[in-house]
């Protein structure tokens, strides 16, 4: 899918050089991939403290029950 975007040429060139990418396309794709991964990590971090933790829970015992 072809997409035309008005991007800052200086930023793209800096990203290309910094990331060691040969083309603008590689730099943009790498930046988008990194952005998505980072946002997913932030969503995971937001769940900390919201899930109840039971220190007595034995996940290995639960696995053994399922096999039987």
VEXFI-127882 format. One record per residue: residue number from 1; y, x, z of N, C-alpha, C in turn. Coordinates in Angstrom, 1 decimal, decimal comma, always signed. Layout:
residues N
[site NUM; [Y; X; Z]; [Y; X; Z]; [Y; X; Z]]
...
END
This chain:
residues 68
[site 1; [-1,2; +0,8; +0,0]; [+0,0; +0,0; +0,0]; [+1,2; +0,9; +0,0]]
[site 2; [+2,0; +0,8; -1,0]; [+3,3; +1,6; -1,1]; [+4,3; +0,9; -0,2]]
[site 3; [+5,0; +1,8; +0,5]; [+6,1; +1,3; +1,4]; [+7,3; +2,2; +1,2]]
[site 4; [+8,5; +1,6; +1,0]; [+9,7; +2,4; +1,0]; [+10,4; +2,3; +2,3]]
[site 5; [+10,7; +3,4; +2,9]; [+11,4; +3,5; +4,2]; [+12,6; +4,4; +4,1]]
[site 6; [+13,6; +4,1; +4,7]; [+14,8; +5,0; +4,8]; [+14,6; +5,8; +6,1]]
[site 7; [+14,1; +7,0; +5,9]; [+13,8; +7,9; +7,1]; [+14,8; +9,1; +7,0]]
[site 8; [+15,1; +9,6; +8,2]; [+16,0; +10,8; +8,3]; [+15,2; +12,0; +7,8]]
[site 9; [+15,7; +12,5; +6,7]; [+15,0; +13,7; +6,0]; [+14,9; +14,9; +6,9]]
[site 10; [+15,9; +15,1; +7,8]; [+15,9; +16,2; +8,7]; [+14,8; +16,1; +9,7]]
[site 11; [+14,6; +14,9; +10,2]; [+13,5; +14,6; +11,2]; [+12,2; +14,7; +10,6]]
[site 12; [+12,0; +14,2; +9,4]; [+10,8; +14,3; +8,7]; [+10,4; +15,8; +8,4]]
[site 13; [+11,4; +16,5; +8,0]; [+11,1; +18,0; +7,7]; [+10,8; +18,7; +8,9]]
[site 14; [+11,5; +18,4; +10,0]; [+11,2; +19,1; +11,3]; [+9,8; +18,7; +11,8]]
[site 15; [+9,4; +17,5; +11,7]; [+8,1; +17,0; +12,1]; [+7,0; +17,7; +11,2]]
[site 16; [+7,3; +17,8; +9,9]; [+6,3; +18,5; +9,0]; [+6,1; +19,9; +9,4]]
[site 17; [+7,2; +20,6; +9,6]; [+7,1; +22,0; +10,0]; [+6,4; +22,2; +11,4]]
[site 18; [+6,9; +21,4; +12,4]; [+6,4; +21,5; +13,7]; [+4,9; +21,2; +13,8]]
[site 19; [+4,5; +20,2; +13,1]; [+3,1; +19,8; +13,1]; [+2,2; +20,6; +12,1]]
[site 20; [+2,8; +21,4; +11,3]; [+2,1; +22,2; +10,3]; [+1,5; +21,4; +9,2]]
[site 21; [+2,2; +20,3; +8,9]; [+1,7; +19,4; +7,8]; [+2,3; +19,9; +6,5]]
[site 22; [+1,5; +19,7; +5,4]; [+1,9; +20,2; +4,1]; [+2,8; +19,2; +3,4]]
[site 23; [+2,7; +17,9; +3,8]; [+3,5; +16,9; +3,1]; [+4,2; +15,9; +4,1]]
[site 24; [+5,2; +15,2; +3,6]; [+5,8; +14,2; +4,4]; [+4,9; +13,1; +4,8]]
[site 25; [+4,0; +12,8; +3,9]; [+3,0; +11,7; +4,2]; [+2,1; +12,1; +5,3]]
[site 26; [+1,6; +13,3; +5,3]; [+0,8; +13,8; +6,4]; [+1,5; +13,7; +7,8]]
[site 27; [+2,8; +14,2; +7,7]; [+3,6; +14,2; +9,0]; [+3,8; +12,8; +9,5]]
[site 28; [+4,1; +11,8; +8,6]; [+4,3; +10,4; +9,0]; [+3,0; +9,8; +9,6]]
[site 29; [+1,9; +10,0; +8,9]; [+0,7; +9,5; +9,3]; [+0,3; +10,1; +10,7]]
[site 30; [+0,5; +11,4; +10,9]; [+0,2; +12,0; +12,2]; [+1,1; +11,4; +13,3]]
[site 31; [+2,3; +11,2; +12,9]; [+3,3; +10,7; +13,9]; [+2,9; +9,2; +14,3]]
[site 32; [+2,5; +8,4; +13,3]; [+2,1; +7,1; +13,6]; [+0,8; +7,0; +14,4]]
[site 33; [-0,1; +7,9; +14,1]; [-1,4; +8,0; +14,9]; [-1,1; +8,4; +16,3]]
[site 34; [-0,2; +9,4; +16,5]; [+0,1; +9,8; +17,9]; [+0,8; +8,7; +18,6]]
[site 35; [+1,7; +8,0; +18,0]; [+2,5; +6,9; +18,6]; [+1,5; +5,8; +19,0]]
[site 36; [+0,6; +5,4; +18,2]; [-0,4; +4,4; +18,6]; [-1,3; +4,8; +19,7]]
[site 37; [-1,8; +6,0; +19,7]; [-2,6; +6,5; +20,8]; [-1,8; +6,5; +22,1]]
[site 38; [-0,6; +7,0; +22,0]; [+0,2; +7,0; +23,3]; [+0,5; +5,7; +23,8]]
[site 39; [+0,8; +4,7; +23,0]; [+1,0; +3,3; +23,4]; [-0,2; +2,7; +24,1]]
[site 40; [-1,4; +3,0; +23,5]; [-2,6; +2,5; +24,1]; [-2,9; +3,2; +25,5]]
[site 41; [-2,5; +4,4; +25,6]; [-2,7; +5,1; +26,9]; [-1,7; +4,5; +27,9]]
[site 42; [-0,5; +4,2; +27,5]; [+0,4; +3,6; +28,4]; [-0,1; +2,2; +28,9]]
[site 43; [-0,7; +1,4; +28,0]; [-1,2; +0,1; +28,4]; [-2,4; +0,3; +29,4]]
[site 44; [-3,2; +1,3; +29,2]; [-4,3; +1,6; +30,2]; [-3,7; +2,0; +31,5]]
[site 45; [-2,6; +2,8; +31,5]; [-2,0; +3,2; +32,8]; [-1,4; +2,1; +33,5]]
[site 46; [-0,9; +1,1; +32,8]; [-0,3; -0,1; +33,4]; [-1,3; -0,9; +34,2]]
[site 47; [-2,6; -0,8; +33,9]; [-3,6; -1,5; +34,6]; [-4,0; -0,9; +36,0]]
[site 48; [-3,6; +0,4; +36,2]; [-4,0; +1,0; +37,4]; [-3,3; +0,3; +38,6]]
[site 49; [-4,1; +0,0; +39,6]; [-3,6; -0,7; +40,8]; [-3,8; -2,2; +40,6]]
[site 50; [-4,2; -2,7; +39,5]; [-4,3; -4,1; +39,3]; [-5,7; -4,6; +39,3]]
[site 51; [-6,7; -3,6; +39,3]; [-8,1; -3,9; +39,3]; [-8,7; -3,6; +40,7]]
[site 52; [-9,4; -4,5; +41,3]; [-10,0; -4,3; +42,6]; [-11,1; -3,2; +42,5]]
[site 53; [-11,1; -2,3; +43,4]; [-12,0; -1,2; +43,4]; [-12,9; -1,4; +44,7]]
[site 54; [-14,2; -1,3; +44,5]; [-15,2; -1,5; +45,6]; [-15,9; -0,1; +45,7]]
[site 55; [-15,6; +0,7; +46,8]; [-16,2; +2,0; +46,9]; [-17,7; +1,9; +47,2]]
[site 56; [-18,2; +0,7; +47,6]; [-19,7; +0,5; +47,8]; [-20,5; +0,2; +46,6]]
[site 57; [-19,8; -0,1; +45,5]; [-20,5; -0,5; +44,2]; [-21,3; +0,6; +43,7]]
[site 58; [-22,6; +0,3; +43,4]; [-23,5; +1,3; +42,9]; [-23,8; +0,9; +41,4]]
[site 59; [-23,1; +1,5; +40,5]; [-23,4; +1,2; +39,1]; [-24,8; +1,6; +38,6]]
[site 60; [-25,3; +2,6; +39,2]; [-26,7; +3,0; +38,8]; [-27,7; +2,0; +39,2]]
[site 61; [-27,5; +1,4; +40,3]; [-28,4; +0,3; +40,8]; [-28,3; -0,9; +39,9]]
[site 62; [-27,1; -1,2; +39,4]; [-26,9; -2,3; +38,5]; [-27,6; -2,0; +37,2]]
[site 63; [-27,6; -0,8; +36,7]; [-28,3; -0,5; +35,4]; [-29,8; -0,6; +35,6]]
[site 64; [-30,3; -0,2; +36,7]; [-31,8; -0,4; +36,9]; [-32,2; -1,8; +36,9]]
[site 65; [-31,3; -2,7; +37,5]; [-31,6; -4,1; +37,6]; [-31,7; -4,7; +36,1]]
[site 66; [-30,9; -4,3; +35,3]; [-30,8; -4,8; +33,9]; [-32,0; -4,5; +33,1]]
[site 67; [-32,6; -3,3; +33,4]; [-33,8; -2,9; +32,6]; [-35,0; -3,6; +32,9]]
[site 68; [-35,1; -4,2; +34,1]; [-36,3; -4,9; +34,6]; [-36,4; -6,2; +34,0]]
END
